[in-house]
Amino acid sequence: MEDLTQLREKLDIIDEAMANLFEQRMEVIENVRIYKKQNNLPILDSNRENSMLEKNSKYIRDPELIPYYEEFLKAVTGVSKEYMKTKK
């Protein structure tokens, strides 16, 4: 078994990767915001959010983790919506 220092180092690597992916996601969100503004579309699209949750939850192999992953995705989309609102 790995010791705590090794486990934390692994978490640091994962967190760095997640930070990079977050920035990439937010760049795309900015483009979505611009598109929606130019086309007079609402920020909230519940149908899209629901289908995204359903589709992405299928990537999780451990069924026990699915509700936690869905909460994670809801938090990410919530942050994205807040970001879009502040950029108007």
N, CA, C and O atoms as CSV, one atom per row, in Angstrom:
chain,resi,resn,atom,element,x,y,z
A,1,MET,N,N,0.843,-1.190,0.000
A,1,MET,CA,C,0.000,0.000,0.000
A,1,MET,C,C,0.881,1.242,0.000
A,1,MET,O,O,1.939,1.285,0.628
A,2,GLU,N,N,0.411,2.246,-0.722
A,2,GLU,CA,C,1.147,3.504,-0.804
A,2,GLU,C,C,0.996,4.281,0.501
A,2,GLU,O,O,0.002,4.138,1.214
A,3,ASP,N,N,1.981,5.090,0.793
A,3,ASP,CA,C,1.844,5.906,1.988
A,3,ASP,C,C,1.085,7.190,1.657
A,3,ASP,O,O,0.816,7.484,0.493
A,4,LEU,N,N,0.754,7.927,2.671
A,4,LEU,CA,C,-0.076,9.127,2.504
A,4,LEU,C,C,0.588,10.155,1.598
A,4,LEU,O,O,-0.094,10.806,0.807
A,5,THR,N,N,1.888,10.310,1.697
A,5,THR,CA,C,2.603,11.271,0.848
A,5,THR,C,C,2.459,10.910,-0.623
A,5,THR,O,O,2.225,11.782,-1.459
A,6,GLN,N,N,2.596,9.638,-0.937
A,6,GLN,CA,C,2.446,9.193,-2.320
A,6,GLN,C,C,1.023,9.398,-2.828
A,6,GLN,O,O,0.814,9.813,-3.968
A,7,LEU,N,N,0.067,9.109,-1.990
A,7,LEU,CA,C,-1.335,9.303,-2.371
A,7,LEU,C,C,-1.633,10.782,-2.612
A,7,LEU,O,O,-2.335,11.132,-3.561
A,8,ARG,N,N,-1.103,11.637,-1.760
A,8,ARG,CA,C,-1.316,13.083,-1.932
A,8,ARG,C,C,-0.633,13.596,-3.198
A,8,ARG,O,O,-1.153,14.490,-3.865
A,9,GLU,N,N,0.512,13.041,-3.525
A,9,GLU,CA,C,1.187,13.420,-4.767
A,9,GLU,C,C,0.327,13.049,-5.972
A,9,GLU,O,O,0.235,13.815,-6.931
A,10,LYS,N,N,-0.295,11.889,-5.924
A,10,LYS,CA,C,-1.203,11.485,-6.999
A,10,LYS,C,C,-2.383,12.443,-7.103
A,10,LYS,O,O,-2.789,12.826,-8.200
A,11,LEU,N,N,-2.930,12.827,-5.950
A,11,LEU,CA,C,-4.040,13.787,-5.952
A,11,LEU,C,C,-3.612,15.125,-6.526
A,11,LEU,O,O,-4.379,15.763,-7.246
A,12,ASP,N,N,-2.391,15.561,-6.217
A,12,ASP,CA,C,-1.885,16.822,-6.768
A,12,ASP,C,C,-1.816,16.777,-8.290
A,12,ASP,O,O,-2.148,17.758,-8.957
A,13,ILE,N,N,-1.390,15.655,-8.836
A,13,ILE,CA,C,-1.316,15.502,-10.290
A,13,ILE,C,C,-2.716,15.534,-10.901
A,13,ILE,O,O,-2.943,16.181,-11.923
A,14,ILE,N,N,-3.640,14.836,-10.272
A,14,ILE,CA,C,-5.027,14.828,-10.752
A,14,ILE,C,C,-5.628,16.225,-10.663
A,14,ILE,O,O,-6.299,16.671,-11.593
A,15,ASP,N,N,-5.391,16.920,-9.549
A,15,ASP,CA,C,-5.931,18.275,-9.382
A,15,ASP,C,C,-5.382,19.235,-10.424
A,15,ASP,O,O,-6.106,20.100,-10.915
A,16,GLU,N,N,-4.108,19.089,-10.764
A,16,GLU,CA,C,-3.529,19.945,-11.805
A,16,GLU,C,C,-4.195,19.671,-13.152
A,16,GLU,O,O,-4.517,20.601,-13.891
A,17,ALA,N,N,-4.400,18.398,-13.464
A,17,ALA,CA,C,-5.071,18.041,-14.718
A,17,ALA,C,C,-6.495,18.588,-14.738
A,17,ALA,O,O,-6.961,19.084,-15.764
A,18,MET,N,N,-7.180,18.497,-13.606
A,18,MET,CA,C,-8.555,19.008,-13.525
A,18,MET,C,C,-8.580,20.530,-13.685
A,18,MET,O,O,-9.499,21.068,-14.301
A,19,ALA,N,N,-7.593,21.219,-13.143
A,19,ALA,CA,C,-7.524,22.678,-13.289
A,19,ALA,C,C,-7.336,23.048,-14.758
A,19,ALA,O,O,-7.958,23.988,-15.252
A,20,ASN,N,N,-6.481,22.306,-15.448
A,20,ASN,CA,C,-6.277,22.562,-16.876
A,20,ASN,C,C,-7.550,22.299,-17.673
A,20,ASN,O,O,-7.906,23.079,-18.556
A,21,LEU,N,N,-8.226,21.213,-17.365
A,21,LEU,CA,C,-9.489,20.907,-18.045
A,21,LEU,C,C,-10.559,21.942,-17.722
A,21,LEU,O,O,-11.368,22.292,-18.582
A,22,PHE,N,N,-10.565,22.433,-16.487
A,22,PHE,CA,C,-11.530,23.467,-16.100
A,22,PHE,C,C,-11.315,24.721,-16.948
A,22,PHE,O,O,-12.274,25.305,-17.455
A,23,GLU,N,N,-10.067,25.129,-17.098
A,23,GLU,CA,C,-9.798,26.313,-17.914
A,23,GLU,C,C,-10.234,26.098,-19.359
A,23,GLU,O,O,-10.809,26.996,-19.975
A,24,GLN,N,N,-9.967,24.924,-19.897
A,24,GLN,CA,C,-10.402,24.620,-21.261
A,24,GLN,C,C,-11.922,24.672,-21.361
A,24,GLN,O,O,-12.474,25.207,-22.322
A,25,ARG,N,N,-12.586,24.114,-20.364
A,25,ARG,CA,C,-14.046,24.104,-20.369
A,25,ARG,C,C,-14.601,25.524,-20.318
A,25,ARG,O,O,-15.561,25.852,-21.015
A,26,MET,N,N,-13.988,26.358,-19.490
A,26,MET,CA,C,-14.479,27.721,-19.354
A,26,MET,C,C,-14.234,28.544,-20.627
A,26,MET,O,O,-15.004,29.456,-20.929
A,27,GLU,N,N,-13.182,28.231,-21.364
A,27,GLU,CA,C,-12.964,28.886,-22.659
A,27,GLU,C,C,-14.095,28.539,-23.620
A,27,GLU,O,O,-14.594,29.403,-24.341
A,28,VAL,N,N,-14.493,27.281,-23.626
A,28,VAL,CA,C,-15.611,26.871,-24.481
A,28,VAL,C,C,-16.904,27.509,-23.986
A,28,VAL,O,O,-17.730,27.939,-24.791
A,29,ILE,N,N,-17.084,27.573,-22.678
A,29,ILE,CA,C,-18.276,28.211,-22.102
A,29,ILE,C,C,-18.371,29.661,-22.553
A,29,ILE,O,O,-19.460,30.152,-22.849
A,30,GLU,N,N,-17.234,30.347,-22.607
A,30,GLU,CA,C,-17.232,31.743,-23.083
A,30,GLU,C,C,-17.727,31.809,-24.523
A,30,GLU,O,O,-18.480,32.717,-24.875
A,31,ASN,N,N,-17.321,30.876,-25.344
A,31,ASN,CA,C,-17.802,30.855,-26.725
A,31,ASN,C,C,-19.288,30.524,-26.800
A,31,ASN,O,O,-20.007,31.063,-27.642
A,32,VAL,N,N,-19.746,29.639,-25.923
A,32,VAL,CA,C,-21.184,29.342,-25.843
A,32,VAL,C,C,-21.944,30.603,-25.440
A,32,VAL,O,O,-22.991,30.913,-26.008
A,33,ARG,N,N,-21.409,31.326,-24.456
A,33,ARG,CA,C,-22.057,32.557,-24.001
A,33,ARG,C,C,-22.186,33.558,-25.146
A,33,ARG,O,O,-23.246,34.155,-25.336
A,34,ILE,N,N,-21.120,33.738,-25.899
A,34,ILE,CA,C,-21.133,34.671,-27.028
A,34,ILE,C,C,-22.163,34.231,-28.061
A,34,ILE,O,O,-22.934,35.049,-28.562
A,35,TYR,N,N,-22.175,32.945,-28.376
A,35,TYR,CA,C,-23.130,32.423,-29.348
A,35,TYR,C,C,-24.563,32.663,-28.887
A,35,TYR,O,O,-25.404,33.135,-29.652
A,36,LYS,N,N,-24.829,32.329,-27.617
A,36,LYS,CA,C,-26.182,32.496,-27.090
A,36,LYS,C,C,-26.596,33.970,-27.088
A,36,LYS,O,O,-27.747,34.293,-27.380
A,37,LYS,N,N,-25.673,34.846,-26.764
A,37,LYS,CA,C,-25.983,36.276,-26.751
A,37,LYS,C,C,-26.299,36.767,-28.162
A,37,LYS,O,O,-27.262,37.504,-28.367
A,38,GLN,N,N,-25.490,36.357,-29.127
A,38,GLN,CA,C,-25.694,36.776,-30.515
A,38,GLN,C,C,-26.994,36.231,-31.094
A,38,GLN,O,O,-27.577,36.830,-31.998
A,39,ASN,N,N,-27.441,35.107,-30.578
A,39,ASN,CA,C,-28.641,34.467,-31.108
A,39,ASN,C,C,-29.842,34.565,-30.164
A,39,ASN,O,O,-30.839,33.861,-30.324
A,40,ASN,N,N,-29.720,35.456,-29.177
A,40,ASN,CA,C,-30.806,35.700,-28.225
A,40,ASN,C,C,-31.343,34.418,-27.593
A,40,ASN,O,O,-32.555,34.220,-27.498
A,41,LEU,N,N,-30.438,33.562,-27.168
A,41,LEU,CA,C,-30.818,32.315,-26.520
A,41,LEU,C,C,-30.616,32.439,-25.015
A,41,LEU,O,O,-29.703,33.134,-24.571
A,42,PRO,N,N,-31.447,31.781,-24.232
A,42,PRO,CA,C,-31.277,31.840,-22.778
A,42,PRO,C,C,-30.036,31.069,-22.327
A,42,PRO,O,O,-29.606,30.117,-22.980
A,43,ILE,N,N,-29.478,31.495,-21.212
A,43,ILE,CA,C,-28.319,30.804,-20.652
A,43,ILE,C,C,-28.706,29.395,-20.230
A,43,ILE,O,O,-27.985,28.439,-20.516
A,44,LEU,N,N,-29.828,29.265,-19.561
A,44,LEU,CA,C,-30.268,27.968,-19.046
A,44,LEU,C,C,-30.925,27.141,-20.140
A,44,LEU,O,O,-31.826,27.612,-20.834
A,45,ASP,N,N,-30.469,25.919,-20.284
A,45,ASP,CA,C,-31.077,24.951,-21.188
A,45,ASP,C,C,-31.199,23.639,-20.416
A,45,ASP,O,O,-30.302,22.796,-20.449
A,46,SER,N,N,-32.313,23.485,-19.730
A,46,SER,CA,C,-32.517,22.322,-18.860
A,46,SER,C,C,-32.436,21.004,-19.613
A,46,SER,O,O,-31.899,20.022,-19.100
A,47,ASN,N,N,-32.968,20.981,-20.832
A,47,ASN,CA,C,-32.904,19.743,-21.618
A,47,ASN,C,C,-31.462,19.347,-21.898
A,47,ASN,O,O,-31.102,18.175,-21.787
A,48,ARG,N,N,-30.638,20.323,-22.261
A,48,ARG,CA,C,-29.221,20.045,-22.531
A,48,ARG,C,C,-28.525,19.552,-21.262
A,48,ARG,O,O,-27.754,18.593,-21.300
A,49,GLU,N,N,-28.802,20.215,-20.144
A,49,GLU,CA,C,-28.177,19.809,-18.883
A,49,GLU,C,C,-28.565,18.380,-18.514
A,49,GLU,O,O,-27.711,17.585,-18.120
A,50,ASN,N,N,-29.828,18.058,-18.638
A,50,ASN,CA,C,-30.293,16.709,-18.292
A,50,ASN,C,C,-29.666,15.656,-19.194
A,50,ASN,O,O,-29.247,14.601,-18.717
A,51,SER,N,N,-29.596,15.933,-20.496
A,51,SER,CA,C,-29.004,14.949,-21.409
A,51,SER,C,C,-27.502,14.821,-21.167
A,51,SER,O,O,-26.950,13.728,-21.298
A,52,MET,N,N,-26.829,15.927,-20.813
A,52,MET,CA,C,-25.406,15.891,-20.508
A,52,MET,C,C,-25.142,15.054,-19.262
A,52,MET,O,O,-24.193,14.271,-19.226
A,53,LEU,N,N,-25.979,15.219,-18.242
A,53,LEU,CA,C,-25.837,14.417,-17.021
A,53,LEU,C,C,-26.003,12.925,-17.324
A,53,LEU,O,O,-25.215,12.091,-16.878
A,54,GLU,N,N,-27.033,12.618,-18.080
A,54,GLU,CA,C,-27.303,11.220,-18.403
A,54,GLU,C,C,-26.172,10.617,-19.232
A,54,GLU,O,O,-25.706,9.513,-18.948
A,55,LYS,N,N,-25.735,11.347,-20.256
A,55,LYS,CA,C,-24.678,10.848,-21.138
A,55,LYS,C,C,-23.364,10.676,-20.386
A,55,LYS,O,O,-22.727,9.628,-20.485
A,56,ASN,N,N,-22.957,11.688,-19.641
A,56,ASN,CA,C,-21.661,11.653,-18.973
A,56,ASN,C,C,-21.626,10.692,-17.792
A,56,ASN,O,O,-20.566,10.158,-17.467
A,57,SER,N,N,-22.745,10.468,-17.156
A,57,SER,CA,C,-22.790,9.517,-16.044
A,57,SER,C,C,-22.459,8.101,-16.506
A,57,SER,O,O,-21.999,7.274,-15.719
A,58,LYS,N,N,-22.696,7.831,-17.782
A,58,LYS,CA,C,-22.400,6.504,-18.322
A,58,LYS,C,C,-20.895,6.234,-18.384
A,58,LYS,O,O,-20.485,5.082,-18.520
A,59,TYR,N,N,-20.082,7.261,-18.288
A,59,TYR,CA,C,-18.625,7.083,-18.301
A,59,TYR,C,C,-18.102,6.526,-16.974
A,59,TYR,O,O,-16.979,6.027,-16.903
A,60,ILE,N,N,-18.916,6.614,-15.938
A,60,ILE,CA,C,-18.498,6.148,-14.618
A,60,ILE,C,C,-18.747,4.648,-14.521
A,60,ILE,O,O,-19.872,4.177,-14.686
A,61,ARG,N,N,-17.678,3.912,-14.251
A,61,ARG,CA,C,-17.775,2.443,-14.201
A,61,ARG,C,C,-18.341,1.936,-12.881
A,61,ARG,O,O,-19.023,0.911,-12.849
A,62,ASP,N,N,-18.066,2.641,-11.801
A,62,ASP,CA,C,-18.511,2.207,-10.475
A,62,ASP,C,C,-19.883,2.829,-10.193
A,62,ASP,O,O,-19.968,4.034,-9.955
A,63,PRO,N,N,-20.961,2.030,-10.213
A,63,PRO,CA,C,-22.306,2.569,-10.009
A,63,PRO,C,C,-22.465,3.361,-8.710
A,63,PRO,O,O,-23.279,4.282,-8.632
A,64,GLU,N,N,-21.691,3.000,-7.704
A,64,GLU,CA,C,-21.764,3.700,-6.420
A,64,GLU,C,C,-21.326,5.169,-6.545
A,64,GLU,O,O,-21.746,6.020,-5.761
A,65,LEU,N,N,-20.485,5.448,-7.531
A,65,LEU,CA,C,-19.963,6.805,-7.705
A,65,LEU,C,C,-20.852,7.701,-8.564
A,65,LEU,O,O,-20.671,8.919,-8.579
A,66,ILE,N,N,-21.804,7.115,-9.275
A,66,ILE,CA,C,-22.627,7.895,-10.211
A,66,ILE,C,C,-23.330,9.081,-9.545
A,66,ILE,O,O,-23.252,10.184,-10.086
A,67,PRO,N,N,-24.009,8.922,-8.408
A,67,PRO,CA,C,-24.677,10.097,-7.827
A,67,PRO,C,C,-23.688,11.199,-7.429
A,67,PRO,O,O,-24.016,12.383,-7.499
A,68,TYR,N,N,-22.494,10.811,-7.018
A,68,TYR,CA,C,-21.482,11.812,-6.652
A,68,TYR,C,C,-20.960,12.530,-7.894
A,68,TYR,O,O,-20.714,13.735,-7.870
A,69,TYR,N,N,-20.798,11.780,-8.967
A,69,TYR,CA,C,-20.353,12.381,-10.218
A,69,TYR,C,C,-21.423,13.329,-10.760
A,69,TYR,O,O,-21.107,14.399,-11.282
A,70,GLU,N,N,-22.679,12.934,-10.633
A,70,GLU,CA,C,-23.758,13.817,-11.084
A,70,GLU,C,C,-23.767,15.115,-10.278
A,70,GLU,O,O,-23.986,16.189,-10.840
A,71,GLU,N,N,-23.534,15.029,-8.985
A,71,GLU,CA,C,-23.437,16.239,-8.157
A,71,GLU,C,C,-22.253,17.102,-8.591
A,71,GLU,O,O,-22.352,18.329,-8.636
A,72,PHE,N,N,-21.141,16.456,-8.907
A,72,PHE,CA,C,-19.968,17.157,-9.407
A,72,PHE,C,C,-20.306,17.903,-10.700
A,72,PHE,O,O,-19.965,19.076,-10.848
A,73,LEU,N,N,-20.975,17.222,-11.633
A,73,LEU,CA,C,-21.353,17.853,-12.898
A,73,LEU,C,C,-22.331,19.005,-12.683
A,73,LEU,O,O,-22.237,20.034,-13.353
A,74,LYS,N,N,-23.257,18.837,-11.762
A,74,LYS,CA,C,-24.198,19.916,-11.463
A,74,LYS,C,C,-23.459,21.136,-10.919
A,74,LYS,O,O,-23.795,22.273,-11.250
A,75,ALA,N,N,-22.458,20.895,-10.088
A,75,ALA,CA,C,-21.661,22.007,-9.559
A,75,ALA,C,C,-20.899,22.692,-10.681
A,75,ALA,O,O,-20.828,23.920,-10.724
A,76,VAL,N,N,-20.331,21.913,-11.585
A,76,VAL,CA,C,-19.577,22.484,-12.701
A,76,VAL,C,C,-20.497,23.313,-13.600
A,76,VAL,O,O,-20.138,24.418,-14.008
A,77,THR,N,N,-21.677,22.782,-13.907
A,77,THR,CA,C,-22.596,23.550,-14.752
A,77,THR,C,C,-23.101,24.783,-14.023
A,77,THR,O,O,-23.340,25.815,-14.650
A,78,GLY,N,N,-23.266,24.693,-12.716
A,78,GLY,CA,C,-23.667,25.862,-11.940
A,78,GLY,C,C,-22.617,26.962,-12.001
A,78,GLY,O,O,-22.950,28.135,-12.169
A,79,VAL,N,N,-21.366,26.589,-11.866
A,79,VAL,CA,C,-20.265,27.557,-11.976
A,79,VAL,C,C,-20.245,28.154,-13.381
A,79,VAL,O,O,-20.044,29.357,-13.547
A,80,SER,N,N,-20.451,27.320,-14.375
A,80,SER,CA,C,-20.459,27.797,-15.759
A,80,SER,C,C,-21.564,28.819,-15.985
A,80,SER,O,O,-21.343,29.849,-16.623
A,81,LYS,N,N,-22.753,28.535,-15.462
A,81,LYS,CA,C,-23.874,29.470,-15.622
A,81,LYS,C,C,-23.598,30.789,-14.909
A,81,LYS,O,O,-23.898,31.857,-15.441
A,82,GLU,N,N,-23.036,30.720,-13.721
A,82,GLU,CA,C,-22.691,31.937,-12.981
A,82,GLU,C,C,-21.668,32.759,-13.751
A,82,GLU,O,O,-21.780,33.983,-13.829
A,83,TYR,N,N,-20.687,32.098,-14.311
A,83,TYR,CA,C,-19.665,32.774,-15.109
A,83,TYR,C,C,-20.305,33.469,-16.304
A,83,TYR,O,O,-19.982,34.617,-16.612
A,84,MET,N,N,-21.218,32.763,-16.978
A,84,MET,CA,C,-21.882,33.343,-18.146
A,84,MET,C,C,-22.694,34.587,-17.755
A,84,MET,O,O,-22.724,35.573,-18.492
A,85,LYS,N,N,-23.338,34.530,-16.612
A,85,LYS,CA,C,-24.149,35.664,-16.154
A,85,LYS,C,C,-23.288,36.885,-15.872
A,85,LYS,O,O,-23.703,38.010,-16.147
A,86,THR,N,N,-22.099,36.680,-15.328
A,86,THR,CA,C,-21.255,37.810,-14.965
A,86,THR,C,C,-20.605,38.459,-16.181
A,86,THR,O,O,-20.137,39.594,-16.095
A,87,LYS,N,N,-20.569,37.764,-17.300
A,87,LYS,CA,C,-19.897,38.260,-18.495
A,87,LYS,C,C,-20.817,39.046,-19.414
A,87,LYS,O,O,-20.373,39.531,-20.455
A,88,LYS,N,N,-22.074,39.183,-19.059
A,88,LYS,CA,C,-23.021,39.883,-19.940
A,88,LYS,C,C,-22.503,41.213,-20.225
A,88,LYS,O,O,-23.137,41.980,-20.949
